């Protein structure tokens, strides 16, 4: 990403074409690292997308904004993120809370938010999961910086939350 910003800045200075790095471009930042569990179905993209911001739920991307009605101070899915890891889902699957509790017991606390749970309500029900391209039973794990660390279609698919957190936090490549 730094290399792409340097190249854009150098090109701007060389051509005098104007400033092409703005807030929208920075929203397109996609991280690929050991702190992100890659989604094999998501094609690789450049670190910054010059065509503009296209909300996505792909691991490495910034968590998409969906307008919410909820307690004071919460008007967007962006307000749910941080200061630690956050798990966002729509279904009432108690397994997610059990997995988050297990992670917390192992010293890796995760805040769980279920959309449309009576406390939170999406302005357009299901919009977050449509933006994230996942079924209603799925969830996204969001890093404290607002980027998606992991996306799963269901708690029954793939590794559990604790395994994912261990992999992300220890920079271990393989999930057991």
N, C-alpha and C positions, 0 to 999 in steps of 0.2 A: 504494500500500500504506500509506504514511504517513497519507494522508487517511482511509483506512478505519479504521486504528487510532485516530486522533483521534476520528472519529465514534463508534466503539464506546466509547471512554473517556468521551466527553461524554455519551452515552446512559446509561452505567453511573452516572455521577455524578448525572444528572438524575433517573433513575428509582429509584436505590437498589436495583436488581435484583440486584446482586452483580457480581462480577468475571467478565467473559466473554472475557477474553484470557488464554489459557494456552499451554503448550508445544505441545499438539496443534494448536491454531489456528495457531501460528507455523509448524508443519510444512506447513501447507497453502499457504504462500507461493508464488505463481506470478509469475515475472518476465517482463515483456514489454519488451524493449529491443533495441538494436542488438547487444548481447552474447548474443543468443539468436536462432537461426535458426528462425523459426516453422514449424510443421507445418500445412499448409493443411487437413488432415483433422481437426484438433483444434479443437473449438468454443471460443470465447473464454470465459473464466471471470473472476470477480472476483479481485483480488489475493489475498484471503484467503477461504477457503471455510468459512462458518459451519456447514455441515452436518457438518464433521469431515474428518479426514485420509483420503484415498483414494489409495493409492499409484498412481503413473502414470509412464510414461516420456515424457510429453509435454515438449517443449522449454520451459524456464522453470520446470518443477517440480523439486522435490528428487529426487535419484536414489533409487529405492526400495531398501529393505533386503531382502536375501535372505541367509539364513544359509549360511555357507560353512565347509568344513573346509579348512584350509591351514596354512601356516607359522605359528609362534607370533605372536600379535598380530593375526592376520587371522581374524575369525569372521563377517564380514558384508561385503556389497558396499560398505557405507559406509567400511570400513577401507581400501578400495582407492583412495579419492579423495584427491587433493592430494599434494604442495603445489602442483603445476602442473596442467595439463590431463591428463585421464585418458580413455582410450578403452577401453570395456568391450564385449566381444562373446563369443559362444559358439562360433562356427565357427572352424575352422582355416583361415582364408583368409590366405595369406601377403601378399596385396595390402594388408591393413591394416597389417602391420608395415612394408612398403615405403613406404606413405603416411606413417606416423609417422616413419620415418627421413628422408624428404624434408622433413617439417616441422621436424625437429630440425636438419637441415643448413641450413635457412633461418632458424635462430635461434628456433624455436618448438617446444621439446621437448614431447613427449607420451608419457606412460607408457601402455603397452598391457597390458591384462589380458585373457586368454582364460580364461573359466570352464571348468571341467572339463578342464583341460590336463594333469592328472597332479599338478601342484603345488597347484592350487585345485580344489575340488569343491563343487558346490552340494548342500546337504542334500536338496533336492527338485529333481532335474535339470530344467532348462528353466523354472524358476519366475521367474527374472529376466526372461527374454524374454516370458513371459506377462504379467508385471506391466507391462512396457514396451510391450506390444501391438505386437510386431514379430517377424518371422520369425527363425529361428536364424541366418541369414546376416547379420543386421543388427547395428548397433552404436550405442552412444550415446557422445557426447563430453560429458564432465562438466567443468564449470568448477571452479576451486579452492575455491569456496564450496559445492560439493556440489549445485549446480543443473545440470540438463541444458541444454547449449548447443545440441545438434544431435542428431537421431535420423535414421537412415537404414535402410531395409530391406535394403540390399545395397551393397557397394563399387562396383557397376556403375551405381547409380542416383544421379543428380544430381551435384553438385560433389564434388571430392575433398577430403580432409581439409585439405590446405594452403590451398585456396581458402576453405574454411569458417573456418579460423583467421585468415586475413588479414581476412576480412569482420568477424569478431567483434572482433579486436584493433584494427582501424582504424576501426570504426564505419561502414563503408561499407554501404549498404543492398543494393546489387545484387551478385549472385554472377555472376562471368564464367565 
